[in-house]
Amino acid sequence: MQKKYSGYIVGGGILLILITWLSSSYNSFVKKQEKVNLQWAEVQNTYQRRLDLVPNLVNVVKGVSDFEQTTLEKITEARSRAAAGLRTTALTGENYRKQQELQDTLALSVNRLIIQIEKYPELKGTAAYSGLQTQLEGTERRIRVARNDFNEAVADYNKKVRGFPSNLVAGLFGFDQKKGFEAAVGTDKAVEIKF
């Protein structure tokens, strides 16, 4: 009789340890997944900051000079496409790539504008342009940091998904690997707005 109860106690203890480990592992995955989501939201936040500053730059340029209209129209179109890309919230490698392309197109358009501004020294000297330049430079740094933080969160999450024995829990509860930002073939970094 005593052996029978001790077998139940040992079995119950093992079951309790297993349940504790499973719940702890599951909660750890949820935390890491939420960190990835948070970092992705920060990337989108910095992209939005860039999108918010670009119309101000265009308006300053319009107000000070007779600027080439097609350049301003291209920036407006690129900004609209980039803003539409931010509405896609699914965390997939394909969405990262699309948003990266849209943001790069916007940055290239703004860079073309900045190159043309060189012809207008009176514009470069205005306080409004100087302030926007400072804000855009800060935003470009924020974008780099946000992308790096996102990639670190993805790497941390993926280590947990792939590591043993946590990979058993990941498979059991459907936690799949995630993709981070990757450099496009032939490039070593994303396009930035440069002054």
C-alpha positions as CSV (number, residue, x, y, z in Angstrom):
1,M,0.0,0.0,0.0
2,Q,2.8,2.4,0.9
3,K,4.6,1.7,-2.4
4,K,1.4,2.4,-4.3
5,Y,1.1,5.9,-2.7
6,S,4.8,6.7,-3.2
7,G,4.4,5.9,-6.9
8,Y,1.5,8.4,-7.1
9,I,3.6,11.0,-5.3
10,V,6.6,10.5,-7.6
11,G,4.3,10.5,-10.7
12,G,2.5,13.6,-9.4
13,G,5.9,15.3,-8.7
14,I,7.1,14.6,-12.2
15,L,3.8,15.8,-13.7
16,L,4.0,19.0,-11.6
17,I,7.6,19.6,-12.8
18,L,6.6,19.0,-16.4
19,I,3.6,21.4,-16.2
20,T,5.8,24.1,-14.5
21,W,8.5,23.8,-17.2
22,L,5.9,23.9,-20.0
23,S,4.2,27.0,-18.6
24,S,7.5,28.7,-17.9
25,S,8.7,28.0,-21.4
26,Y,5.5,29.1,-23.0
27,N,5.5,32.3,-21.0
28,S,9.1,32.9,-22.1
29,F,8.1,32.5,-25.7
30,V,5.2,34.9,-25.3
31,K,7.6,37.5,-23.8
32,K,10.1,37.2,-26.6
33,Q,7.4,37.3,-29.2
34,E,6.0,40.5,-27.6
35,K,9.5,42.0,-27.6
36,V,9.7,41.3,-31.4
37,N,6.3,43.0,-31.8
38,L,7.3,45.9,-29.7
39,Q,10.5,46.4,-31.7
40,W,8.7,46.1,-35.0
41,A,6.2,48.8,-33.8
42,E,9.3,51.0,-33.0
43,V,10.6,50.5,-36.5
44,Q,7.2,51.6,-37.9
45,N,7.1,54.5,-35.5
46,T,10.5,55.8,-36.8
47,Y,9.3,55.3,-40.4
48,Q,6.2,57.3,-39.6
49,R,8.4,60.1,-38.1
50,R,10.3,60.2,-41.4
51,L,7.0,60.4,-43.3
52,D,5.7,63.2,-41.1
53,L,8.9,65.3,-41.6
54,V,9.0,65.0,-45.4
55,P,5.9,67.2,-46.2
56,N,7.5,69.9,-43.9
57,L,10.6,69.7,-46.0
58,V,8.7,70.0,-49.2
59,N,6.7,73.0,-47.9
60,V,9.9,74.8,-46.9
61,V,11.3,74.2,-50.3
62,K,8.1,75.3,-52.1
63,G,7.9,78.5,-50.0
64,V,11.5,79.7,-50.6
65,S,12.1,78.9,-54.2
66,D,10.6,78.2,-57.6
67,F,11.4,74.6,-57.3
68,E,11.2,71.9,-59.9
69,Q,7.6,70.6,-59.6
70,T,8.3,67.0,-60.8
71,T,10.8,66.5,-58.0
72,L,8.3,67.5,-55.4
73,E,5.6,65.4,-57.0
74,K,7.9,62.3,-56.9
75,I,8.5,62.9,-53.2
76,T,4.8,63.1,-52.6
77,E,4.1,59.9,-54.5
78,A,6.9,58.0,-52.7
79,R,5.7,59.3,-49.4
80,S,2.1,58.1,-50.2
81,R,3.3,54.6,-51.2
82,A,5.5,54.4,-48.0
83,A,2.6,55.4,-45.8
84,A,0.4,52.8,-47.4
85,G,3.1,50.2,-46.7
86,L,3.0,51.0,-43.0
87,R,-0.6,49.8,-42.9
88,T,0.6,46.2,-43.4
89,T,1.3,44.9,-39.9
90,A,2.0,41.2,-40.4
91,L,5.4,40.3,-39.2
92,T,6.8,38.5,-42.3
93,G,10.0,38.8,-44.2
94,E,8.1,39.8,-47.3
95,N,6.5,42.7,-45.5
96,Y,9.8,43.8,-44.1
97,R,11.3,43.7,-47.6
98,K,8.3,45.7,-49.1
99,Q,8.5,48.4,-46.4
100,Q,12.2,48.6,-46.8
101,E,11.8,49.1,-50.6
102,L,9.2,51.8,-50.1
103,Q,11.2,53.6,-47.5
104,D,14.3,53.4,-49.7
105,T,12.4,54.9,-52.6
106,L,11.3,57.8,-50.4
107,A,14.8,58.3,-49.1
108,L,16.2,58.4,-52.6
109,S,13.6,61.0,-53.6
110,V,14.4,63.2,-50.7
111,N,18.1,62.8,-51.4
112,R,17.5,64.0,-55.0
113,L,15.7,67.0,-53.5
114,I,18.6,67.7,-51.1
115,I,21.1,67.6,-54.0
116,Q,19.0,70.1,-55.9
117,I,18.8,72.4,-52.8
118,E,22.5,72.9,-53.2
119,K,21.6,75.3,-56.0
120,Y,19.7,77.5,-53.5
121,P,22.1,78.8,-50.8
122,E,19.4,81.2,-49.5
123,L,17.2,78.1,-48.8
124,K,20.0,76.2,-47.0
125,G,20.5,79.2,-44.7
126,T,16.9,79.4,-43.4
127,A,16.1,78.4,-39.9
128,A,13.2,76.2,-41.1
129,Y,15.4,74.2,-43.4
130,S,18.1,73.9,-40.9
131,G,15.7,72.6,-38.2
132,L,14.2,70.1,-40.6
133,Q,17.7,68.9,-41.6
134,T,18.5,68.3,-37.9
135,Q,15.3,66.4,-37.3
136,L,15.7,64.3,-40.4
137,E,19.3,63.4,-39.5
138,G,18.1,62.3,-36.0
139,T,15.3,60.3,-37.6
140,E,17.7,58.4,-39.8
141,R,19.8,57.5,-36.7
142,R,16.6,56.4,-35.0
143,I,15.7,54.2,-38.0
144,R,19.1,52.5,-37.9
145,V,18.8,51.9,-34.1
146,A,15.2,50.6,-34.4
147,R,16.1,48.2,-37.1
148,N,19.1,46.9,-35.1
149,D,17.0,46.5,-32.0
150,F,14.3,44.6,-34.0
151,N,16.9,42.3,-35.5
152,E,18.3,41.6,-32.0
153,A,14.9,40.8,-30.7
154,V,14.2,38.5,-33.6
155,A,17.6,36.7,-33.1
156,D,16.9,36.3,-29.4
157,Y,13.5,34.8,-30.2
158,N,14.8,32.5,-32.9
159,K,17.6,31.2,-30.5
160,K,14.8,30.2,-28.1
161,V,12.7,28.6,-30.9
162,R,15.6,26.6,-32.2
163,G,17.3,25.6,-28.9
164,F,16.8,22.3,-27.2
165,P,14.6,21.5,-25.3
166,S,12.6,24.7,-25.8
167,N,12.2,23.8,-29.5
168,L,9.9,21.0,-28.3
169,V,7.6,23.6,-26.6
170,A,7.9,25.9,-29.7
171,G,6.7,23.2,-31.9
172,L,4.0,22.1,-29.5
173,F,2.5,25.7,-29.3
174,G,3.2,26.9,-32.8
175,F,6.0,29.4,-32.2
176,D,7.8,29.6,-35.6
177,Q,11.1,31.3,-36.5
178,K,10.8,34.9,-37.6
179,K,12.8,36.9,-40.2
180,G,14.5,40.2,-39.5
181,F,15.8,42.8,-41.9
182,E,18.3,41.6,-44.4
183,A,20.5,43.6,-46.7
184,A,19.4,43.4,-50.3
185,V,21.8,41.6,-52.7
186,G,24.7,44.0,-53.6
187,T,24.1,46.4,-50.8
188,D,25.6,46.5,-47.3
189,K,23.1,49.0,-45.8
190,A,19.7,50.7,-46.4
191,V,19.3,54.0,-48.2
192,E,19.4,57.0,-45.8
193,I,18.5,60.6,-46.2
194,K,21.8,62.4,-46.4
195,F,22.5,66.1,-46.1
